[in-house]
Amino acid sequence: MGSATMITKNRAFLGRAVRYLAAECGIRGFLDLGAGLPTQGNVHEIALEEAPDSFVTYVDDDAVVAAHGRALLEGDPRVRFLRGDLRRPEEMARAGDVYGNANAPFEARPGARIARFFDGFDLVEPGLVPLNEWRPGDDAPPPRGGFVPVLGGVARRP
Ligand SMILES: C[S@@+](CC[C@H](N)C(=O)[O-])C[C@H]1O[C@@H](n2cnc3c(N)ncnc32)[C@H](O)[C@@H]1O
């Protein structure tokens, strides 16, 4: 099999797998590790087509790929492109350790589950977003990928 055919088949498989997960399994949080540069038939295009309440996070450890990914995909709060090394799953494990000593337990939840807390309320702009992106004002941006893996939102009772 030629390399062009292999790439095409790989892409087609990715599309079918994401469509299956979104349409038939109810999956709403997608993590694409070693994502590479965005191209055609990206995970978020398929996931959001099947389920508009999906969240997609792309991760790549190549700084250039991550920068291009952010530039190409930014604008949709449901899509993130982070620079990270999949061999070093980072911040959430440490957060769990910190909260392990607290009197309130830490529970990581996907964005779609957090969004359900706001059912029946009107989220004010910019909605449910990483904490650093909620009306940042003069708040200093976070280091590295410019992303805080915690979502926050403010809502009004209608
Ligand atoms: C072949 S490319 C992307 C393929 C894409 N997932 C696809 O199926 O079309 C592989 C990507 O993995 C990234 N990568 C390699 N090692 C990685 C690691 N340890 N953590 C995160 N990304 C990594 C590379 O930078 C590269 O962009």
The ligand as a Gaussian input file, in Angstrom:
#p B3LYP/6-31G(d) Opt

LIG

0 1
 C        1.807000      11.714000      12.115000
 S        1.547000      13.171000      13.017000
 C       -0.181000      13.367000      13.265000
 C       -1.105000      12.255000      12.883000
 C       -2.554000      12.504000      13.156000
 N       -2.889000      12.079000      14.515000
 C       -3.335000      11.703000      12.147000
 O       -3.763000      10.608000      12.507000
 O       -3.501000      12.161000      11.028000
 C        2.086000      12.730000      14.650000
 C        2.122000      13.905000      15.600000
 O        2.404000      13.412000      16.903000
 C        3.144000      14.403000      17.598000
 N        3.822000      13.752000      18.741000
 C        4.863000      12.892000      18.708000
 N        5.213000      12.528000      19.949000
 C        4.380000      13.178000      20.804000
 C        4.253000      13.229000      22.228000
 N        5.049000      12.534000      23.033000
 N        3.286000      14.008000      22.772000
 C        2.457000      14.726000      21.975000
 N        2.541000      14.723000      20.616000
 C        3.487000      13.962000      20.032000
 C        4.090000      14.944000      16.537000
 O        4.548000      16.238000      16.849000
 C        3.191000      14.921000      15.282000
 O        2.610000      16.176000      15.025000

